[in-house]
């Protein structure tokens, strides 16, 4: 969920027994390009680490690969968002737009 699955929410979900937790959707090109985006969009700690899956919005393999490499040692999985139907996401070529134009 965009902006809702940041670390405080994930820690609360863990408290209630969730074993696998996803981050919010992170736009990979912004994440790669901006230190500020990396600092504000992705945080974790030892309590959040096990079973953490980082979700990226990406429209090409290079962007996704570069972003995945940046977080690989801090998570157990990478997810590419292929289902978000929000208009701005579709207009940028992310989310469910990938199902129309893979």
Beta strands, then each sheet from edge to edge (+ up, - down):
strand 1: 21-27
strand 2: 52-57
strand 3: 77-80
sheet 1: 1+ 2+ 3+
end
